[in-house]
């Protein structure tokens, strides 16, 4: 991995912590030198953080029941 497109293709996996250790070094080295990819990684990391920490609204029992009844139709 050495060009920006290749690096960007692995950033979600890297930022989410799902990338194998052996592949992380290429991204870390590139991002250390490339301000564009570093900015891209920061944005992806923010999105992943928000996606993991946003509270999902809880349906009321009434809303859940109405939804489930709608599935039966």
C-alpha positions as CSV (number, residue, x, y, z in Angstrom):
1,X,0.0,0.0,0.0
2,X,1.6,3.2,-1.0
3,X,-0.7,5.5,-3.0
4,X,-3.5,7.5,-1.6
5,X,-6.3,5.5,-3.2
6,X,-4.9,2.2,-1.8
7,X,-4.5,3.8,1.6
8,X,-8.0,5.2,1.7
9,X,-9.5,1.9,0.7
10,X,-8.2,0.4,4.0
11,X,-8.9,3.3,6.3
12,X,-12.3,2.2,7.5
13,X,-10.9,-1.1,8.5
14,X,-7.9,0.6,10.1
15,X,-9.9,3.3,12.0
16,X,-12.4,0.7,13.3
17,X,-9.6,-1.5,14.7
18,X,-10.4,-4.4,12.4
19,X,-7.2,-4.3,10.4
20,X,-4.6,-7.0,11.0
21,X,-1.5,-5.7,12.7
22,X,0.7,-6.6,9.8
23,X,-1.2,-4.2,7.5
24,X,-1.4,-1.2,9.9
25,X,2.2,-0.1,9.4
26,X,1.7,0.9,5.8
27,X,-1.2,3.1,6.6
28,X,0.5,4.6,9.6
29,X,3.6,5.4,7.6
30,X,1.7,7.0,4.8
31,X,-0.6,9.0,7.0
32,X,2.5,10.3,8.8
33,X,3.7,11.8,5.5
34,X,0.5,12.7,3.7
35,X,-1.7,15.5,5.2
36,X,-4.6,14.7,2.8
37,X,-4.8,11.1,4.0
38,X,-4.3,12.2,7.6
39,X,-7.3,14.5,7.3
40,X,-9.3,11.7,5.6
41,X,-8.5,9.3,8.5
42,X,-9.5,11.9,11.1
43,X,-12.9,12.4,9.5
44,X,-13.4,8.6,9.2
45,X,-12.4,8.1,12.8
46,X,-14.9,10.8,13.8
47,X,-17.7,9.1,11.9
48,X,-16.9,5.7,13.4
49,X,-16.8,7.2,16.9
50,X,-20.2,8.8,16.5
51,X,-21.7,5.7,14.9
52,X,-20.5,3.6,17.9
53,X,-21.6,6.1,20.6
54,X,-24.8,7.6,19.4
55,X,-27.7,6.4,21.5
56,X,-30.4,4.7,19.5
57,X,-33.9,5.8,20.3
58,X,-35.9,3.3,22.2
59,X,-39.4,2.6,20.9
60,X,-42.2,2.7,23.3
61,X,-44.1,-0.5,23.9
62,X,-47.0,0.9,22.0
63,X,-44.9,1.9,19.0
64,X,-43.2,-1.5,19.0
65,X,-46.5,-3.3,19.1
66,X,-47.8,-1.2,16.2
67,X,-44.7,-1.9,14.2
68,X,-44.9,-5.7,14.8
69,X,-48.6,-5.7,13.9
70,X,-47.7,-4.0,10.6
71,X,-45.2,-6.8,9.8
72,X,-48.0,-9.4,10.1
73,X,-50.1,-7.7,7.4
